[in-house]
Amino acid sequence: MTVNRELRKLGFKGRRIVKKPVLTKRHHKLRLKFAKDHGGFCKAGVGDLILIEGYMNPTIYIDILRRGYFSSLEKLGLDPSQVILMQANDPKHKKKKKQ
């Protein structure tokens, strides 16, 4: 038995807060510019950028796909059946929507 294993059995978790640099207004502007330039892209070009208010959840994500994804494919002259949608490993991209 290791000390770490014994501590975990007692409910302790070996974690610490990761220090991250504070984002400045300049950083926010640069991130927004990057997002606008690279919102959705592929070999054929750049798709539409859909702006949202507040935080994204699975419902908003599905709405974004409905409003922007297919119209972007059409604008770029791509057949949806020939395209693979690649998403980040974010929970809202995978969560099942409740009916």
MDAnalysis code that builds the backbone (N, CA, C; Angstrom):
import MDAnalysis as mda
import numpy as np

u = mda.Universe.empty(297, n_residues=99, atom_resindex=np.repeat(np.arange(99), 3), trajectory=True)
u.add_TopologyAttr("name", ["N", "CA", "C"] * 99)
u.add_TopologyAttr("resid", np.arange(1, 100))
u.add_TopologyAttr("resname", ["MET", "THR", "VAL", "ASN", "ARG", "GLU", "LEU", "ARG", "LYS", "LEU", "GLY", "PHE", "LYS", "GLY", "ARG", "ARG", "ILE", "VAL", "LYS", "LYS", "PRO", "VAL", "LEU", "THR", "LYS", "ARG", "HIS", "HIS", "LYS", "LEU", "ARG", "LEU", "LYS", "PHE", "ALA", "LYS", "ASP", "HIS", "GLY", "GLY", "PHE", "CYS", "LYS", "ALA", "GLY", "VAL", "GLY", "ASP", "LEU", "ILE", "LEU", "ILE", "GLU", "GLY", "TYR", "MET", "ASN", "PRO", "THR", "ILE", "TYR", "ILE", "ASP", "ILE", "LEU", "ARG", "ARG", "GLY", "TYR", "PHE", "SER", "SER", "LEU", "GLU", "LYS", "LEU", "GLY", "LEU", "ASP", "PRO", "SER", "GLN", "VAL", "ILE", "LEU", "MET", "GLN", "ALA", "ASN", "ASP", "PRO", "LYS", "HIS", "LYS", "LYS", "LYS", "LYS", "LYS", "GLN"])
u.atoms.positions = np.array([
    [0.838, -1.192, 0.000],
    [0.000, 0.000, 0.000],
    [0.879, 1.250, 0.000],
    [0.509, 2.178, -0.829],
    [1.238, 3.442, -0.835],
    [0.520, 4.442, 0.056],
    [1.233, 5.469, 0.453],
    [0.637, 6.521, 1.281],
    [-0.499, 7.182, 0.512],
    [-0.265, 7.423, -0.765],
    [-1.275, 8.069, -1.607],
    [-2.558, 7.243, -1.653],
    [-2.430, 5.941, -1.801],
    [-3.593, 5.057, -1.864],
    [-4.368, 5.069, -0.551],
    [-3.642, 5.052, 0.556],
    [-4.282, 5.074, 1.874],
    [-5.015, 6.392, 2.108],
    [-4.401, 7.499, 1.691],
    [-5.054, 8.805, 1.836],
    [-6.328, 8.873, 1.000],
    [-6.283, 8.300, -0.200],
    [-7.490, 8.276, -1.046],
    [-8.598, 7.468, -0.395],
    [-8.257, 6.366, 0.246],
    [-9.261, 5.557, 0.947],
    [-9.938, 6.353, 2.060],
    [-9.189, 7.276, 2.661],
    [-9.724, 8.114, 3.736],
    [-10.491, 9.326, 3.206],
    [-10.559, 9.460, 1.881],
    [-11.341, 10.546, 1.290],
    [-10.534, 11.756, 0.862],
    [-9.219, 11.702, 1.019],
    [-8.386, 12.821, 0.587],
    [-8.097, 12.707, -0.903],
    [-7.999, 13.859, -1.547],
    [-7.693, 13.874, -2.974],
    [-6.471, 14.753, -3.197],
    [-5.502, 14.222, -3.881],
    [-4.260, 14.951, -4.126],
    [-4.387, 15.909, -5.290],
    [-5.033, 17.012, -5.046],
    [-5.221, 18.002, -6.103],
    [-4.822, 19.367, -5.588],
    [-4.493, 20.229, -6.506],
    [-4.245, 21.619, -6.137],
    [-4.767, 22.518, -7.241],
    [-5.035, 23.742, -6.894],
    [-5.571, 24.702, -7.851],
    [-4.485, 25.060, -8.853],
    [-4.841, 25.012, -10.121],
    [-3.908, 25.386, -11.173],
    [-3.937, 26.898, -11.320],
    [-2.761, 27.499, -11.275],
    [-2.680, 28.949, -11.429],
    [-2.725, 29.284, -12.910],
    [-3.640, 30.170, -13.271],
    [-3.790, 30.583, -14.661],
    [-3.615, 32.088, -14.739],
    [-3.020, 32.572, -15.813],
    [-2.889, 34.023, -15.943],
    [-4.255, 34.668, -16.150],
    [-4.410, 35.863, -15.613],
    [-5.659, 36.610, -15.760],
    [-5.770, 37.099, -17.202],
    [-6.955, 36.929, -17.795],
    [-7.159, 37.410, -19.163],
    [-7.455, 38.905, -19.135],
    [-6.738, 39.628, -19.946],
    [-6.941, 41.075, -20.032],
    [-7.961, 41.379, -21.123],
    [-8.347, 42.644, -21.243],
    [-9.262, 43.045, -22.320],
    [-8.636, 42.753, -23.676],
    [-7.327, 42.925, -23.770],
    [-6.623, 42.630, -25.027],
    [-6.759, 41.144, -25.371],
    [-6.596, 40.278, -24.361],
    [-6.744, 38.839, -24.591],
    [-8.152, 38.505, -25.085],
    [-9.170, 39.118, -24.460],
    [-10.553, 38.874, -24.871],
    [-10.763, 39.297, -26.323],
    [-10.226, 40.452, -26.702],
    [-10.361, 40.934, -28.085],
    [-9.681, 39.982, -29.060],
    [-8.483, 39.512, -28.699],
    [-7.762, 38.584, -29.576],
    [-8.504, 37.257, -29.717],
    [-9.069, 36.760, -28.611],
    [-9.839, 35.506, -28.671],
    [-11.085, 35.659, -29.536],
    [-11.777, 36.793, -29.386],
    [-12.975, 37.033, -30.179],
    [-12.625, 37.124, -31.659],
    [-11.537, 37.824, -31.980],
    [-11.112, 37.935, -33.382],
    [-10.792, 36.550, -33.946],
    [-10.071, 35.735, -33.166],
    [-9.737, 34.389, -33.616],
    [-11.004, 33.571, -33.854],
    [-11.956, 33.650, -32.925],
    [-13.209, 32.896, -33.058],
    [-13.985, 33.336, -34.291],
    [-14.014, 34.640, -34.539],
    [-14.739, 35.140, -35.716],
    [-14.064, 34.687, -37.003],
    [-12.738, 34.632, -36.990],
    [-12.002, 34.212, -38.186],
    [-12.030, 32.705, -38.390],
    [-12.148, 31.943, -37.298],
    [-12.044, 30.485, -37.376],
    [-13.227, 29.777, -36.727],
    [-14.410, 30.374, -36.745],
    [-15.588, 29.814, -36.084],
    [-15.863, 28.378, -36.471],
    [-15.969, 28.107, -37.708],
    [-16.154, 26.761, -38.230],
    [-15.433, 26.734, -39.563],
    [-14.481, 25.855, -39.730],
    [-13.713, 25.898, -40.961],
    [-13.422, 24.502, -41.481],
    [-13.176, 24.454, -42.762],
    [-12.810, 23.208, -43.423],
    [-11.999, 23.569, -44.661],
    [-11.664, 22.581, -45.437],
    [-10.864, 22.799, -46.643],
    [-11.560, 23.755, -47.608],
    [-12.897, 23.719, -47.639],
    [-13.663, 24.543, -48.587],
    [-13.775, 26.002, -48.153],
    [-13.499, 26.302, -46.887],
    [-13.599, 27.682, -46.421],
    [-14.091, 27.769, -44.988],
    [-14.525, 28.977, -44.614],
    [-14.973, 29.250, -43.247],
    [-16.486, 29.355, -43.213],
    [-17.113, 28.707, -42.225],
    [-18.566, 28.752, -42.081],
    [-19.023, 29.958, -41.279],
    [-20.318, 30.018, -41.024],
    [-20.913, 31.128, -40.279],
    [-20.540, 31.048, -38.801],
    [-20.416, 32.217, -38.173],
    [-20.206, 32.293, -36.736],
    [-21.524, 32.699, -36.108],
    [-22.023, 31.912, -35.177],
    [-23.287, 32.196, -34.505],
    [-22.974, 32.743, -33.118],
    [-23.382, 33.973, -32.854],
    [-23.155, 34.585, -31.549],
    [-24.279, 34.208, -30.593],
    [-23.923, 33.992, -29.332],
    [-24.920, 33.666, -28.308],
    [-24.747, 34.612, -27.126],
    [-25.792, 34.721, -26.332],
    [-25.737, 35.496, -25.093],
    [-25.491, 34.529, -23.941],
    [-24.584, 34.854, -23.042],
    [-24.366, 34.034, -21.855],
    [-23.591, 32.764, -22.148],
    [-23.894, 31.716, -21.378],
    [-23.175, 30.452, -21.474],
    [-23.924, 29.460, -22.355],
    [-23.161, 28.604, -23.024],
    [-23.766, 27.606, -23.891],
    [-24.130, 26.362, -23.077],
    [-25.278, 25.780, -23.420],
    [-25.701, 24.507, -22.838],
    [-26.093, 23.601, -24.005],
    [-26.447, 22.338, -23.750],
    [-26.776, 21.440, -24.865],
    [-27.894, 21.955, -25.777],
    [-28.909, 22.608, -25.213],
    [-30.020, 23.121, -26.023],
    [-29.539, 24.223, -26.964],
    [-28.741, 25.145, -26.438],
    [-28.202, 26.225, -27.268],
    [-27.273, 25.650, -28.329],
    [-26.476, 24.643, -27.963],
    [-25.558, 24.023, -28.920],
    [-26.327, 23.409, -30.094],
    [-27.410, 22.716, -29.798],
    [-28.234, 22.122, -30.863],
    [-28.825, 23.212, -31.745],
    [-29.266, 24.314, -31.133],
    [-29.805, 25.441, -31.892],
    [-28.736, 26.033, -32.816],
    [-27.518, 26.136, -32.329],
    [-26.419, 26.649, -33.149],
    [-26.198, 25.746, -34.356],
    [-26.219, 24.441, -34.130],
    [-26.056, 23.515, -35.256],
    [-27.183, 23.688, -36.270],
    [-28.406, 23.830, -35.773],
    [-29.551, 23.997, -36.683],
    [-29.440, 25.286, -37.493],
    [-29.044, 26.383, -36.819],
    [-29.005, 27.689, -37.483],
    [-27.767, 27.893, -38.347],
    [-26.633, 27.338, -37.937],
    [-25.398, 27.669, -38.629],
    [-24.726, 26.556, -39.388],
    [-24.814, 25.346, -38.889],
    [-24.061, 24.245, -39.487],
    [-24.518, 23.932, -40.909],
    [-25.796, 23.661, -41.070],
    [-26.287, 23.267, -42.393],
    [-26.254, 24.417, -43.394],
    [-26.527, 25.637, -42.922],
    [-26.445, 26.782, -43.836],
    [-24.995, 27.014, -44.267],
    [-24.051, 26.768, -43.366],
    [-22.638, 26.909, -43.728],
    [-22.232, 25.862, -44.757],
    [-22.695, 24.629, -44.563],
    [-22.384, 23.581, -45.542],
    [-22.933, 23.944, -46.913],
    [-24.169, 24.445, -46.924],
    [-24.795, 24.834, -48.191],
    [-24.015, 25.972, -48.846],
    [-23.641, 26.972, -48.043],
    [-22.905, 28.122, -48.561],
    [-21.553, 27.699, -49.146],
    [-20.932, 26.699, -48.533],
    [-19.632, 26.223, -48.997],
    [-19.754, 25.166, -50.092],
    [-21.000, 24.811, -50.454],
    [-21.221, 23.835, -51.515],
    [-20.872, 22.415, -51.112],
    [-21.090, 22.078, -49.837],
    [-20.748, 20.746, -49.340],
    [-21.998, 19.910, -49.095],
    [-21.899, 18.625, -49.377],
    [-22.985, 17.678, -49.148],
    [-22.890, 17.167, -47.704],
    [-23.925, 17.397, -46.871],
    [-23.871, 16.968, -45.465],
    [-23.561, 15.483, -45.272],
    [-23.959, 14.645, -46.215],
    [-23.692, 13.211, -46.073],
    [-22.218, 12.874, -46.311],
    [-21.469, 13.818, -46.870],
    [-20.053, 13.599, -47.154],
    [-19.134, 14.318, -46.156],
    [-19.733, 14.930, -45.122],
    [-18.971, 15.722, -44.154],
    [-18.974, 15.025, -42.799],
    [-17.844, 15.059, -42.118],
    [-17.742, 14.533, -40.758],
    [-17.649, 15.728, -39.820],
    [-18.607, 15.847, -38.912],
    [-18.603, 16.920, -37.924],
    [-17.712, 16.498, -36.761],
    [-16.624, 17.245, -36.553],
    [-15.700, 16.943, -35.459],
    [-15.912, 17.972, -34.361],
    [-16.114, 17.489, -33.147],
    [-16.407, 18.362, -32.018],
    [-15.366, 18.177, -30.925],
    [-15.241, 19.194, -30.080],
    [-14.359, 19.083, -28.918],
    [-14.978, 18.089, -27.937],
    [-14.208, 17.650, -26.996],
    [-14.686, 16.662, -26.026],
    [-15.397, 17.360, -24.862],
    [-16.342, 18.216, -25.192],
    [-17.067, 19.005, -24.199],
    [-18.375, 18.293, -23.860],
    [-18.762, 18.241, -22.579],
    [-19.991, 17.532, -22.195],
    [-21.239, 17.996, -22.944],
    [-21.354, 19.281, -23.239],
    [-22.563, 19.757, -23.924],
    [-22.645, 19.244, -25.358],
    [-21.519, 18.801, -25.925],
    [-21.528, 18.232, -27.267],
    [-22.006, 16.785, -27.257],
    [-21.981, 16.143, -26.094],
    [-22.306, 14.719, -26.004],
    [-23.569, 14.422, -25.221],
    [-24.046, 15.379, -24.452],
    [-25.182, 15.141, -23.560],
    [-26.456, 14.874, -24.357],
    [-27.220, 13.888, -23.909],
    [-28.492, 13.590, -24.565],
    [-29.513, 14.629, -24.152],
    [-30.221, 15.172, -25.137],
    [-31.231, 16.189, -24.855],
    [-32.486, 15.511, -24.324],
    [-33.030, 16.067, -23.235],
    [-34.273, 15.531, -22.674],
    [-35.439, 16.003, -23.517],
    [-36.365, 15.100, -23.765],
    [-37.537, 15.445, -24.585],
    [-38.543, 16.203, -23.775],
])
